[in-house]
C-alpha cells in the first residue's frame, strides 16, 4: 500500500512539474493600432489595424523593446501604406511582413537588423532605394521581388484593390 501511494505521489508531482515547466502560449495583445505578443523580454508586432499612409512602429511597448515584425503584418493596408518608420530596436522582419505594399515609397531599415524573411517586401515596386544595414546576416528569398504594377489591379493572393 505504501509503495502504491508513493508511486501515485511521484506521478502527481511529475505531472505538476510538467504543467508548471511548460511555457504558456503567447497571447495577442493590443497597443494602439498594433497587435503584439510578448516573448520573455521582447515584443513581436503581429498585426496592424490602423489607418494607412505613413506608419511608425513603436520602439517599446510597456517598457519592452519591439524586436520583431511578424509575418504578413501589414496585409490590411497593402494598397495604401506609403511610408514606414521601423525603430532600431527591430532585429528581425518576418515573412511577407510588407508584401505586397504596392504604394510603399519610403523605407529605412533599422541599423540593428539581422534578419529579413522571405518575400518581406515582395511587390513593393514603388520603393526607390533601400540601404541594407551591415548587421544583416540572414536574408530570405524574393525579399524585394517586384510583382505586377499596382495599376494592373492584381494581387497574388487573389485580392483586388478598391475599385479594382
N, C-alpha and C positions, 0 to 999 in steps of 0.2 A: 504494500500500500504506500509506503514512504517513497519507494523508487518511482512509482506511478505519479505521485503528487509532485515530486521533484522534477520529473520529466515534463509534466504539464507546466510547471512554473518556468522551466527553462525555455520551452517553446513559446509561452506567452511573453517572456522577457525578450526573446529574439524577434518576435513579431512586432512588439512595441518599438524596439530599436530600429527595425527596418522602416517602420512608419515615420519615425522621427528623423531618420537619416535620409529619406527620400526627399529631394528638393521639390518644392512646390512649383507648379507651372506658373509662368509669368502671367499676370492678369493685366489686360489692357486698361490704361487709364487715360484721362483727358486733361490736356493743358492748352487752353485757348482753342485754336483750330487744329491742334495736333493730337493724335493718339500715340501713346508710347507704352513701352514696357520697361521695367527696371530689372536689371540683372546684376546682383551684387551691388557694386558702387557706380554703375554706369547706366545710361539711358539709351534706348533704341527708339527712334521715331518709326512708327509702324503705319501711320495713316495721316492724311491731311484732308480736312473738310471745309476749308475756308475759301475766301474769295481768290480769284485768280489775279493775274498781273504780277506784281513784284512780291516775293515771299522771302521772309527772313527766318531761318531756323534758329531757335534759341540755343545759346551755348550751354546753358544749365537749366534744369527743371528741378525744383525743390532742393536746390543745393547740390545736385549731382550732375556731372558733365554729360552732355549729349555726345556720345562717341560713335554712333552708327545711325545711318539712314537705311531702313529696312527695304525689303523687296517691294517693288511696284507702289511705292508710297504716293506718288503724285499722279496716278492714273485718273483721278477725278477732275483734274484741271489740264489735261493733256493738250487741249487746243488753245488754251489761253494763259498759260504760265509764261511770262516774258522774261523774268529775271529771278535768280535765286541767290541768296546770300547764305553760304554754309560756313559756320564758325570753325576756327582752327582746332576746336576740341574733337571734331569728327575725324575718325581714323579709317572708317570703312563705309562704303556706299554699296548697297545691295543690288541684286539682280533686277534689271528693268526699273530701277528707282525713279527715273525721269523719262522713261520710254512710253510712248513717243511724244514728247513735249515739242510739237512742231513749232510753236511760237517762241520757244526759249532762245533769247538773243544774248543774254548776259549770264556768265558763269565764272566764278572764281573758285577753283578747287582749294580746299584748306591746305595750309603748309605742312600739317602733320598727317596727311592722308597716306595710308599704307596699302589700301586695297579697294579696287573698283570691280564690282561683279559684272557678269555677262550682260550685255545689252543695256547697261545702265543709262546711257544717253542715246540709244538707238533711235533714229528718226528725228533727232533734234537738228534738223537741217538749217535752221536759222542762226545757229551759233557761228560767230565769225572766227574766233580763235580761242583756244584754251591752253593755258600754261599748266603743264604737268609738273607737280612738285617732285623734288629729288628724293623724297621719302617714300614714294610709291614703289612697292616691291611686288605687288600682285595685281595684274590687270587681266580681266576676263576677255572673252571673245566678243567680237562685234560691238564693243563699247560705244564707238562713235559712228557706227554704220548708218548711212543715210538711206531711208526708205523712199517713199514717194513724196513729192512735194505736197504741202497742205492743200493747194488749190485743186488737187486731184481727188479730194474728198474720199480718201480711203484710209482705213486703219487695219493693221494686220490682225487685230482681234475681232474684226467684223463690226466695229462701232463706226458711226459716222458723225461728223461734226454737226452742230445745229444748222439746219437748212440744207444739209448735205444728203 
